[in-house]
Amino acid sequence: MGSLSTPVFVQRFAMRNYKSVATCNLTLRALTFMVGPNGAGKSNVLDGLRFIADALRDSLDHALRSRGGIKEVRRRSGGHPNHFALQVHFGFPDGTSGLYGFQIGARPQGGYEVQQEFCNSVRGADPSRTDRFRVERGIVVDSSIEVPPAASADRLFLVNVSGYPEFRPLYSALSRMGFFSLNPDRIRDLQPPDAGDLLARDGGNLASVLGKLARENPTAKKRIEEYLSRVVPGIREVEPRSVGPKETLEFRQDVAGARDPWRFFAANMSDGTLRTLGVLVALFQSSDGGEDRVRLVGVEEPEIALHPASAAVLRDGLRDASRSTQVLVTSHSPDLLDDEDIEADSILAVVSEHGATRIGRLNEVGRSVLHDRLYTVGELLRMNQLDPEVAEQEFDLSAPHPVE
């Protein structure tokens, strides 16, 4: 599932007390499937990464408010934790790598504060040079910047230093991670035009993104149309169209008995067709490899409304996209996972025990079965035999690198 040379932006991702997750420390691949039953917490794990992107791209306050406030984000348990922490171990194609993380806590009088935030990045071209900072409750306690900007306890410091060249690539890459739970009704509606730089979570600007691809990366647009035609036979092209001040999508599709393809607006297309198009645009929107590209894409249950016979086409698209963009997928579809070439290292098993999410790599039995090609991941899922390892992997915000 992707070669070893494939750039993996988020190499490890750790969480503590985030929603239903007590703790996890996960190794991520170029293409990673988070697999488990409904309600196990797959979306909560993906949402931890999305929280980082939202907090950097918009604001920390917006990221919390859009999720119902810190009381709805921090884990509910008998221990009553008053904080949550997120941490990523990142890497870039030039060899630069490091660690970024933060811990957000509730204040006794109400509200929240950034209790800790840190970054430690080693340049690939100059291993002796470390770009770093550490902030505690709004005070910069360590920084490689000689005169660092002021910090604040109610926002992330990485935003403040995003104008410095040594931290700009990390800020851009984290803030431009894309996470998608596509809504066919939002794709079907007339859409307000925008710059088309990043597909919206629900697909509400799909026409603008596809239009930008048509102008700047027609090869990627053609690849999207080729995959779509394999799922929906007869579709030749999809083009953005202006309808007054709004935009929509126009599909050109072969119809029996007609000499030329017929034209259909998005309002006339099925949920499955629109969701599939949205997933493909999410996957290939940055396949040109530019500096501002989306380095990581997370897609929730891409198989919804898709005929089981089309699962192999979708799987090919995911694999193809992962050669240039790191892809994370949540799924509980045996059809999508019915492929003996899916390796054990590409699977994160997710289960729920007494309301708490446990996630990790497959246990030894599952890994052995896949290694010996006795069953596929999809067959193990049908038999309810996908379980994570028992051992928990804790992490420490004060550690210079992730705890293995």
DRENDODREN-185897 format. One record per atom (N, C-alpha, C, O): y negated, z, x. Coordinates in steps of 0.2 Angstrom, whole numbers, plus 5000, padded with zeros to 4 digits. Example, Ala and Ser with C-alpha at 12.3 -4.5 7.8 and 13.67 -1.06 7.14 Angstrom:
BEGIN
502850395066/502250395062/501650395066/501750425071/501150355064/500550365068/500050395064/499450405067/
***
This chain:
BEGIN
500650005004/500050005000/499450005004/499050055005/499249945007/498649945012/498949955019/499350005020/498649925024/498849935031/498549995034/498050025031/498850015039/498550075043/497850065045/497450115046/497650005046/496949985049/496449985043/495849985044/496649995037/496149995031/495750055032/495950115032/495050045032/494550105032/494650145026/494650125020/494750215027/494850265022/494250305023/494150345028/493750305018/493150345018/493250415018/493050455022/493550435012/493650505011/494350515013/494850505009/494450545019/495150555022/495550615019/496150615018/495150675018/495350735014/494850755009/494250745010/495050785004/494650814999/494850884997/495450884995/494450934997/494651004996/494151024990/493651014990/494451064986/494151104980/494351174980/494951194981/493851214977/494051284976/493651304969/493051294969/494051334964/493751354958/493351304954/492851324951/493551244955/493251184951/493651174945/494151144945/493351184939/493651174932/494351204932/494351274933/494851164931/495551194931/495851204937/496451224938/495551184943/495851184950/495651254953/495051264955/496151294955/496051354959/495851334966/495351354969/496351294969/496251274976/496651214977/497251204975/496451164981/496851104984/496451074990/495851084991/496951044994/496651015000/497050955001/497650955003/496850894999/497150834998/497050785003/496450765005/497550745005/497550695010/497550625005/497950625001/496950585006/496850525002/497050465006/496850465012/497350415003/497450355006/496950295004/496550305000/497150235006/496750175004/496850164997/496350144993/497450174994/497550174987/497950234985/498550244988/497650284981/498050344979/498050344972/497650334968/498650364969/498850374962/498850444961/499350484964/498450474956/498550544954/498950534948/498750514943/499550564948/500050554942/500250624939/500450664943/500250624932/500450684929/500350674921/499950624919/500550724917/500450714910/499750724908/499350744912/499650704901/498950724898/498850794899/499250834898/498250814900/498050884901/498150914907/498050974907/498450884912/498650914918/498050934923/498150974927/497550894922/496950904926/496750844931/496350854935/497150794930/496950734934/496250714934/495950704940/495950714928/495250694928/494750744931/494250734934/494950814931/494550864934/494550854942/494050864945/495150834945/495150824952/494650764954/494250774958/494650714950/494250654951/493550674950/493050644953/493450714945/492750734943/492450774949/491850774950/492850814953/492550844959/492150804964/491650814966/492450744965/492150694969/491550664966/491050654969/491650654959/491050624955/490450674955/489950654955/490650734955/490050784955/489650784962/489050784961/489950764967/489650754974/489150694973/488550704975/489450644971/489050584970/488450594965/487850574967/488550624959/488050634954/487450684957/486850674956/487750734961/487250784963/486750754969/486150774969/487050704972/486650674978/486250614975/485650604976/486550574970/486150514967/485650534962/485050504962/485750584958/485250604953/484950674956/484450674959/485350724954/485050794957/485650844955/486050834951/485650904959/486150954957/486050974950/486550994947/485450984948/485351014941/485650964936/485950984931/485550904937/485850854932/486550854932/486850844927/486850854938/487550854939/487850914935/488450914932/487550974936/487851034932/487651034924/488151044920/487051014923/486851004916/487350954912/487550974906/487450904915/487850854912/488550874910/488950844907/488750924914/489450954913/489451024909/489951054909/488851034906/488851094902/488551154906/488651214903/488351154912/488151204916/488651234920/489251214920/488451284925/488951304930/489551344927/490051354930/489351374921/489951414918/490551364915/491051394915/490351304914/490851254912/491151224918/491651194917/490851224924/491151194930/491551244934/492151224936/491351304935/491751344939/492351364935/492351364929/492951384938/493551394935/493551454931/493251504933/493851454925/493951514921/494651544923/495151514922/494651604925/495251644926/495151714926/494551744925/495651754927/495651824926/495251854932/494951914931/495151824938/494751844943/494051834942/493651864946/493851794937/493151784936/492751754942/492251784944/492951704945/492551674951/491851654948/491751624943/491351674953/490651654951/490451594955/489851584955/490851564958/490651504962/491151454962/491751464960/491051394965/491451334966/491251304973/490651304975/491751274976/491651234982/491951174983/492551164980/491651124986/491951054987/491851034994/491351054997/492250994997/492250975004/492650915005/493150905002/492250865009/492550805011/492650795018/492150815022/493150765021/493250745027/493150675027/493650635025/492650645030/492450575030/492550535036/492650565042/492650475036/492650425041/492350365040/492350335034/492050335045/491750265044/492150215049/492450235054/492050145048/492450095052/492150105059/492550085064/491550125061/491350125068/491650185072/491550195078/492050225068/492350285072/492050355070/492350405072/491450345067/491050415066/491450445060/491750415055/491550515061/491950555056/491650625056/491350645061/491850665051/491550725051/491750765044/492150745041/491350815043/491550855037/490850875034/490350885037/490850865027/490350885023/490550925017/491050915014/490250985015/490451025010/489851075008/489351085011/489951105002/489451154999/489851194994/490351184992/489551254993/489751304989/489151324984/488651344986/489251314977/488751334972/488951394969/489551404967/488551444968/488651504965/488251524959/487651494959/488451564954/488051584949/487651644951/487851684955/486951644949/486551704950/486651754945/486751734939/486651814947/486751874942/486251864936/486351884930/485651844937/485051844932/485151774928/484651764924/485551734930/485651664927/485451614932/485051624937/485651554930/485551494935/486051494940/486551514940/485851454946/486351444951/485951434957/485351434958/486351434963/486051424970/486551394974/487151404973/486351354979/486751334984/486851384989/486451404993/487451414989/487551474994/487751455001/487451485006/488051395001/488151365008/488151285007/488451265002/487951255012/488051185013/488051165020/487651195024/488451125022/488551105029/488751035030/489051005026/488551005036/488850935038/488950945046/488550965049/489450915048/489650905055/489950845056/490550825054/489550795059/489750725060/489750705068/489250715071/490350675070/490350655077/490350585077/490650545074/489850555081/489750485081/490350445085/490550475090/490550395082/491050355085/490850325092/491250325096/490250295092/490050265098/489850315104/489850305110/489750385102/489550435107/489850495105/489550545101/490550505106/490850565104/490550635106/490650685104/490150635111/489750695114/489250715109/488950765110/489050665105/488450685100/488650705093/489050665090/488450765091/488650785085/487950795081/487550825083/487950765075/487450775070/487650825065/488150815062/487250875064/487450935060/486950975057/486350965059/487151005052/486651055049/487051105045/487651095043/486751165044/487051215040/486451255036/486051275040/486551265030/486051295026/486351345022/486951335019/486051405022/486351465018/485751485013/485251515016/485851485007/485451505002/484651485003/484251525003/484651425004/483951395005/483651395012/483051385013/484051425017/483751435024/484151395028/484751395029/483851355033/484251315038/484351355043/483951375047/485051375044/485251415050/485451385056/485451405061/485551315055/485751275061/485651205060/485751175054/485451165064/485251095063/485251055070/484951085075/485450995070/485350955076/484750915076/484450895081/484350925070/483650895070/483250945073/483251005071/482750925077/482350975081/481951015076/481851075077/481550975072/481151005067/481450985060/481150935057/481951025057/482250995051/481751005045/481251055045/481850965039/481450975033/481551045030/482051075032/481151065026/481251125022/481851125017/482051065015/482251175016/482751175012/482651215005/482151255005/483051205000/482951244994/483551264991/484051224992/483651324988/484251344986/484451314979/485051324977/484051274976/484251244970/484451164971/484451134966/484451144977/484651074978/484951064985/484951104989/485351004985/485750994991/485250964997/484850924996/485350995003/484950975009/485150905011/484650875014/485750885010/485850815012/485350765009/485250715012/485150775003/484650735000/483950735005/483650685006/483750795007/483150805011/483250765017/482650745020/483850765020/483850735027/484150665026/484250625032/484150635020/484450565019/483950515023/484250455024/483350525024/482950485027/483050475035/482750435038/483350525038/483550525045/484150475046/484650475043/484050435051/484550385052/485250405054/485750375052/485350475057/485950495058/486350525052/486950525052/485950535046/486250565040/486250515034/486550525029/485850455035/485750405030/486450375028/486550365022/486850355033/487550325031/487950365026/488250345021/487950435028/488450475024/488150485017/488450485012/487450495017/487150505010/487250445006/487450455000/487150385009/487250325005/487950315003/488050294997/488450325007/489150325005/489350365000/489750354995/489150435000/489350484995/489050474989/489350474984/488350454989/488050444983/488250384979/488050374973/488550334983/488650274979/489450264978/489750214977/489750324978/490450324976/490450314968/490050334965/490950264966/490950254959/491550274955/492050274958/491450304949/491950334945/491950304938/491350304935/492450284935/492450244929/492950264924/493550274925/492650274918/493050284912/492750234907/492350254903/493050174907/492750124904/492750124896/493350134894/492250104893/492250104885/492150034883/491550004884/492650004880/492549934877/491949924872/491649874872/491749984868/491249974864/490549964868/490149924865/490450004873/489849994877/489849934881/489249904881/490449904883/490449834886/490249784880/489949734882/490549794874/490449744869/489749744866/489449694864/489349794866/488649804864/488249764868/488349744874/487649744865/487149704869/486849764874/486749814873/486749744881/486649784886/485949774889/485749714890/485549824890/484849814894/485049794901/485449824904/484649744903/484749724910/484549774915/484049814914/484849774921/484649814926/484749774933/484949724933/484649814939/484749774945/485449754947/485649714951/485949794943/486649774944/486949794951/487449774953/486649844954/486849874960/487549914960/487949904964/487649944954/488249994954/488449994946/488050004942/489049974945/489349974938/489250044935/489450094939/489050054929/488950114926/489650144924/490150104923/489750204923/490350244922/490750214916/491350204916/490350194911/490650174905/490650094904/490950064899/490350064909/490349984909/489749964905/489749904904/489250004904/488649984900/488149934903/487749914900/488249924910/487849874913/488349814916/488149784921/488849804913/489349754916/489049684917/489249654922/488649664912/488349594912/487949594918/487949544922/487549644920/487049644925/487449644932/487249604937/487949684933/488349684939/488749614940/488749594945/488949584935/489349524935/488849464937/488949424941/488249474934/487749424936/487549424943/487449374947/487449494946/487349494953/487849474958/487749434963/488449484955/489049454959/489049374959/489149344964/488849344953/488849274953/488349244958/488449194961/487749284959/487249264964/487449274971/487249234975/487649334972/487749354979/488449354982/488549354988/488949354978/489649354980/490049314975/490549344972/489949254975/490349214970/491149214971/491549204967/491349224978/492049234979/492349294976/492849284973/491949354975/492249404972/492249394964/492749414961/491749364962/491749344955/492349304953/492649314948/492549254957/493049204956/493749244956/494149234952/493749294961/494349334961/494449374955/495049384952/493949404952/493949444946/494249394940/494649414936/493949334940/494149284934/494849264935/495249254930/495149264941/495849244942/496249294940/496749284937/496149364942/496549414939/496549424932/497049434928/495949414929/495849414922/496249364918/496549374913/496249304921/496649244918/497349264918/497749234914/497649304923/498349314923/498549374918/499049374915/498049414916/498149464910/498049434904/498449444899/497549394903/497349354897/497349284898/496849254900/497949254897/498049174898/497549134894/497349144888/497249084898/496749044895/496049054897/495649014896/495849114899/495249124901/495049094907/495449104912/494549054907/494349024913/493749054917/493749064923/493249074913/492649104916/492349154912/492449154906/491949194915/491549244912/490849244915/490749254921/490349234910/489649234913/489149274909/489249284903/488649304912/488149344909/487749304905/487549244907/487549324899/487049284895/486549324892/486649384890/485849294892/485349334889/485249324882/485349264879/485149374878/485049374871/484449414869/484449474868/483849374869/483249414869/483149454875/483249434880/482949514874/482849564880/483449594882/483449634887/484049584879/484649614881/485149564884/484949504885/485749584887/486249544890/486849554887/487049604884/487349504887/488049514885/488449464889/488149434894/489049464888/489549424892/489849364888/489949374882/489849304891/490149254887/490749234891/490849214897/491349224887/492049204890/492149134888/492049114882/492349094893/492649034891/493449034891/493749044897/493749014886/494449024885/494748954882/494448934877/495248934884/495648874882/495948894875/496148954874/495848854870/496148864863/496548804862/496348744863/497148814859/497648764857/497348704853/497048724848/497348644855/497148594851/496448574853/496148514850/496048614857/495348594859/495348564865/495748584870/494948514866/494948474873/494548514878/494748524884/494048554876/493648594880/493748664878/493848684873/493648714883/493648784882/493148804877/492548784877/493348854872/492848884868/492548934871/492748964876/491948954868/491549004871/491549064866/491349054860/491649124869/491649184865/491149234868/491249244874/490749274864/490349324866/490849384867/491349394864/490649434870/491049504871/491149534865/491649564864/490749524860/490849554853/491449534850/491749564845/491749474852/492349444849/492949454853/493449434851/492949494858/493449504863/493849574862/493549614859/494449574863/494849634862/494649694867/494349674872/494849754865/494749804869/495149794876/494849814881/495749774876/496149764882/495749714887/495749724893/495549664884/495149614888/494549644891/494449634897/494149674888/493549704890/493649764895/493349764900/494149804894/494349854899/494549824905/494449854911/495049774905/495249744911/494749714915/494749724921/494249684912/493649654915/493249704919/493049704924/493149764915/492749814918/493149844924/492849864929/493749854924/494149884929/494149834935/494049864941/494149774934/494149724940/493449724943/493449714949/492949724939/492249724942/492149794946/491849784951/492449844943/492349904947/492649904953/492449924958/493249874954/493649864960/493349824965/493349834971/493049764963/492849714967/492149704968/491849654971/491749754965/490949744965/490749744972/490149724973/491049774977/490849784984/491249754989/491349774995/491649694987/492149664992/491849624997/492149605002/491149624997/490849585003/490749625009/490549595014/490849695009/490849735014/490149745017/490049765023/489549745013/488949755015/488749835017/489249875015/488249845020/488049915022/488049965016/488250015016/487749935010/487649975004/488249974999/488149984993/488749955002/489349944997/489650004994/489450054997/490050004989/490350054986/490950064990/491450024990/491050124994/491650134999/492250164995/492750164998/492050204989/492650234986/492550224978/491950234976/493050204975/493050194968/493650234965/494150234967/493450274959/493950304956/493950284948/493450274945/494550264946/494650234939/495150274935/495750294938/494950304930/495350344925/495850294921/495550254917/496450304921/496950274917/496750194916/496650174910/496750154921/496650084920/497050044915/496949994913/497650074914/498150044910/498050044903/498450014899/497550084900/497450094893/497350024890/496949984893/497650014884/497549954880/497749894884/497649834881/498149904889/498449844893/499149834891/499549884891/499449774889/500149764888/500549784894/500349764899/501149814893/501549834898/501749784903/501749794909/501749724900/501949664904/501449644909/501549614914/500849664908/500249654913/500149704918/499749694922/500549754918/500449814923/500549784930/500149814934/500949744931/501049714938/500449684941/500349684946/500149644936/499549604938/498949664940/498649654945/498949714936/498449764937/498549794944/498149814948/499249814945/499449844951/499249794957/499049824963/499349734957/499149684962/498449694963/498149684969/498049694958/497249704959/497049764962/496649764966/497349814961/497249884964/497449874971/497049904976/497949854973/498149844980/497749794984/497549814989/497549744981/497049694984/496449724985/496149714991/496149764980/495449794981/495449844986/494949854990/496049884987/496049934992/496049914999/496049955004/496049845000/496049825007/495349825010/495149825016/494849835005/494149835007/493749895004/493249915007/494049924999/493749984996/494250034994/494750024992/494150104996/494650154994/494650164987/494150164984/495250164984/495350164977/495750224975/496350234978/495550264970/495850324968/495950304960/495550284957/496650324958/496750304951/497150364948/497550394951/496950384942/497350424938/497750384933/497550344930/498350414932/498850374928/499450414925/499650464929/499650404919/500350424917/500750374914/501150384910/500650314917/500950254915/501550234919/501450214925/502250244917/502750224921/502750144923/503050124928/502550104918/502450034919/502050014925/502249974929/501450054926/501050034932/501350054938/501250024943/501750104938/502050134944/502750114945/503150134950/503050064942/503650034942/503649984948/503749924947/503650004954/503649964960/503950004966/503650054968/504449974969/504750014974/504350014981/504550044985/503849964981/503449964987/502850024987/502550034992/502850064981/502350114981/502650174985/503150194983/502350194990/502550244995/502450314992/501950324989/502850364995/502750434993/502050454995/501750494991/501750435001/501150455003/500550434999/499950464999/500650384994/500150364990/500150394983/499650384979/500550444982/500650484976/500350554977/500650594981/499950574972/499750644972/500050664965/499850644960/500550714965/500750744958/500350794955/500150834959/500250794949/499850844946/500150874940/500450834936/500150944940/500550974934/500051034932/499551054936/500151054926/499751114924/500251174922/500751164919/500051234925/500451294924/499951344922/499551374925/500051364915/499751414912/498951404912/498551444913/498851334911/498151314911/497751304917/497151284918/498151314923/497851294930/498151234932/498751224932/497751194936/498051134938/498251144945/497951174950/498851114947/499151114953/499251044955/499651004952/499051024961/499050954963/499250954971/498950994975/499650904973/499750894980/500250834981/500450804976/500450824987/500950774988/501650784985/501750844983/502050734984/502650744981/503050794985/503050804991/503450834981/503950884985/504450844988/504550784988/504850884992/505350854997/505850814993/506050754996/506050834987/506550794984/506350724981/506650674982/505750724979/505350664976/505250614982/505450554982/505050644988/504950604994/505550574996/505550514998/506150614996/506750584999/507050534994/507250474997/506950534988/507150484983/506850424984/507150374984/506150424985/505750364985/505950334992/505950274993/506050374997/506150345004/506850305004/506850255007/507350335000/507950305000/507950244995/508550214994/507450234991/507350184986/507850194981/508150144978/508050254979/508450264973/508150254967/508450234962/507550274966/507150264960/506450244962/506250254968/506050214958/505350204958/504950264956/505250304953/504350264958/503850314955/503850314948/503850374944/503850254945/503850254937/504450284934/504450314929/505050274937/505650294935/505650374935/505950404931/505450404941/505350474942/504950504936/505050554934/504350464935/503950494930/504250494923/504150544919/504650444921/505050444915/505450504914/505650524909/505750514920/506250574920/505950644921/506250694921/505250644921/504850704922/505050734929/505150794929/505150694934/505350724941/504850714946/504950704952/504150714944/503650714949/503350774950/502950794945/503450814955/503150884956/502850884963/503150864967/502250924963/501950934969/502350984973/502751024971/502150984980/502451044984/502151104982/501651114979/502551154983/502451224981/501851254985/501451294982/501851244991/501351274995/500651254994/500451194993/500151304993/499451294992/499151284999/499351315004/498651244999/498251225005/497551255004/497151215001/497351315007/496751335006/496251305011/496451275016/495651315010/495151285015/494551335016/494451375012/494151335021/493651375023/493051345024/493051295029/492451355021/491851325022/491551335029/491151305031/491751385032/491551405039/491951365044/491751365050/492451335042/492851295047/492551235050/492251205046/492551215056/492251155059/492651095056/492351045057/493251105054/493651045052/494151075047/494251125047/494351025042/494851045037/495451085040/495751075045/495651135036/496251175038/496851135036/496951115030/497251115041/497851075040/498451115037/498951095036/
***
